[in-house]
Amino acid sequence: MSDDFRTSGNGFTSGATCTDTNLYKCTDNKVEYIEHIAAGTPFPNFPGGNGKGNAVWFPVTLATDGDRTNFDAVKV
């Protein structure tokens, strides 16, 4: 994943209702998660740890992520 991962801007917090089916990503600056989230469903809590933490989800887009065809499974 890119080191330019956004942590502010047009993000959606855990519990907010998704309005656009898309791939979304979140991070704790150690691990980055990408998840397919359907419109009408709430954005989930942060998937890492105990799964109870809040997250800010950002859409995966061509403008922010380029036209990558692969990604690193784990960021170190």
N, C-alpha and C positions, 0 to 999 in steps of 0.2 A: 504494500500500500504506500501511498505517497506520504512523505514527511510533512506535506502541506495540509494535513487533515484539519478541516475547519472546526473550531470549537466555539464559534459565535456566528451570528447571522441568522439565516432562515432555517433554524432548527426547530424541532418539535419535541416537547418534553414528554416523559412517560405519562400515560393516562390521557393525553390529548387524542382526539379522534382523527385518524388519518383520512384525508380528503382525496388522495390521489394514489392509486395502486402503483407501487414502484419498489425498487431496491432502496433501502435506507441503511445508513451506517452510524455507528457510535463507537467511542473509544474511552478508555481510562488512561490513555497515554502509554499503556503497556501492550494492550491487545486491542485490535480493531475488529468489530463485528459487523457483518453485512447480513441483512435479513430482508426477505420479501414480505412486505406488509400491505394488506389489501385495504382499499378504501372502506370506511365505515367501521373499522376495528380500531381499538385503542393502541397507541404505541406502547410497547412493553417496557418493563423495568430493564435495567442493565443486565444483560445475559450472564456476565461473569460473576465470580464470587458466589454469594448466596442467592443471587437473583432478586434481591429486594431493593437494591439501590436505584435511584432515579437516573435517567439517561437523557441526553439530548440527541435526537436522531436527525441526520442530515440526508437529503436525497442524494443518491448516486447519479450524477449527470455527466454528460459529455464535457460540459464547460468546466466542472470542478475536478473530474477524474480522468479526462482524456479518453481515448479510445483503446484503453488497455485490453489485452486479451488474456491476461493472467494476473495473479496477485500472490503475495507472500502469505503463506498460511499463518505464520507467527512472526511478529515483529520483535526484534531483540535490540 
